[in-house]
């Protein structure tokens, strides 16, 4: 089994987590609750944190598999 198939099979959650973080950032405007400041900022801040952490995990895994 090659490295790419192992990466996809065992670490697919990292890519999905990046997408979830992006969804959290845009959801106040998509779902229409951008007028509620506390809810909007909660979603945006947590989405950015989630996407950055998941992106770092995904980047870390891909760097490990290059070698």
Long-range contacts (C-beta under 8 A, 24 or more apart in sequence): 3-65, 4-65, 6-65, 7-61, 7-62, 7-65, 11-58, 11-61, 14-54, 14-55, 14-57, 14-58, 14-61, 15-54, 15-58, 17-50, 17-51, 17-53, 17-54, 17-57, 18-51, 18-54, 18-55, 18-58, 20-50, 20-51, 20-54, 21-47, 21-48, 21-49, 21-50, 21-51, 21-52, 21-53, 21-54, 21-55, 22-47, 22-51, 23-47, 24-50, 24-51, 25-51
